Amino acid sequence: MFSLHIDTSRNWTGGSNQVMYTVMGLRARRERAALVAHPEGELFRRMSEGTDLIPLAPDHEIDLGSAWRLSRVIRQLKPDLIHAHDPFAVTMAATALSITEPTPKPVLVASRRIEFRLKHSSFSRWTYAQVDGFIANSRVISDRLVTDGVPRGKITIVNEGVDVERIVRLEPANVRAAFYLPTQAPIIGNVAALVPHKGQHSLIDAAAITVRQVPDARFVIVGDGELRPALEEHIRHKHLERHVFLAGFRDDALELTKGFDVFAMSSTSEGMCTALVDAMAASKAAVATDAGAIPEVMVDGETGFLVPVRDHQAMAARIVQLLKNPKLRARMGEAALERARDKFTVDRMVEGTQAVYESLVARVGAAFRRRSEIS
C-alpha cells in the first residue's frame, strides 16, 4: 500500500516525531510512504536524506494555493491513502481532494493527538466530514472526538510509540556539566514546549517549594516557545535563578532525560505526552499531572505519581518524596521501563497504524464498488 503523509508544522514536536517513526516504520515493512512536510521545518530537515519527500506547507489554515499544489502531487503520485497528521494538514488534504477529484479517491485518515476541541465553523465541519477514519492516540482523545460529533465507528485508538531500545542504549548526558550545576545536585527535568498548556508556571511554583526542603535541587526545563520571557520573569520573581534553568530547544533532549534524577510534567491539557513515554523508556520515575491521557500512560504509585492539574504543592511534595528515596525512584523507574516496553513501542504503533490503513482501504473500496454498480 502506498501512503502519503502530511505534516505542516515548522517546529519539532512530539507529533513530528510520531510522523517520522510512522513513515520510517512503514518503509521498514516494505511499504511505500511519501512525506509532505514544511520546507523550513525540523521534520523536513531530519528526513531530507530520504526519498519521496515533498516540500509543501500552507501559510494559513485555508490556503488554496497550497491545496492546489497538493492536488497536483496527488494526481502525480496516486497514493492509496493520505494520512494528515495535524489540523492544517487535514484542511489542506480535504481541499486538495475536492479540487482534483481523483478516481479512485484515496482514503483520507486524520491523526488526533491533542485534547483541544475541533472547530465548529461550517468549513471545519465540511473538512472533517471528508475524513474516512480517525486515529486517536488515547481513550481521552477518542472520547473528545465523539463529543465533538465524530461517529465512534470512524475512530480507532492507536497509542503512540517511542524507540524504547534505542533510548535504553543511549548514554546519559552529564546534565550537571552541561549547565554548570553542582556535582551532587539532584536534577528534576521537564521536556516540553514553552506554551500555556504545558503548565511550566506551576512547575516553577513547585520548584520554589521543593528547594526549601531540598536546597541543592535543580530544575532543568528543555524546550522553547512563546512563554519563555514570562517564565524567565517568573523565575526572577521567585528568586530561583540558581535553581531553575531554561535550556531551550536541544537536539540531545533524550540524553538529557537519561541524566535527570526525576522527570516532571506539569501539563494542564495533554494527549499521550510522548516526552513522558521517553522518560519511562529512560527508566525515570515521574511526577505528572492527571491531564488528558497521562493517566493512561502512567500507573499512579507504580511508575511515578499523578497529581491534580495546577496543584504545585502536591507536585512539590511528590518530587521531594522521590528525591529523598532513591530506592523508590529506582523501583518506579524499572516499572516505567517495563510498561514502555509492553505498551508504547514504535513497532506496536506502526503495526496498529498499518492495520487501520488496511481496514479503511478495504471498507472504502468496497463502498466505492457498490456505488459504481448501482450507478
Secondary structure, 3 states (H helix, E strand, C coil): CEEEEEECCCCCCHHHHHHHHHHHHHHHCCCEEEEEECCCCHHHHHCCCCCCEEECCCCCCCCHHHHHHHHHHHHHHCCCEEEECCHHHHHHHHHHHHHHCCCCCCEEEEEECCCCCCCCCHHHHHHHHCCCEEEECCHHHHHHHHHCCCCHHHEEECCCCECHHHHHHCCCCCHHHHCCCCCCCCEEEEECCCCHHHCHHHHHHHHHHHHHHCCCCEEEEEECCCCHHHHHHHHHHCCCCCCEEEEECCCCHHHHHHHCCEEEECCCCCCCCHHHHHHHHCCCCEEEECCCCHHHHCCECCCEEEECCCCHHHHHHHHHHHHCCHHHHHHHHHHHHHHHHHHCEHHHHHHHHHHHHHHHHHHHHHHHHHHHHHC
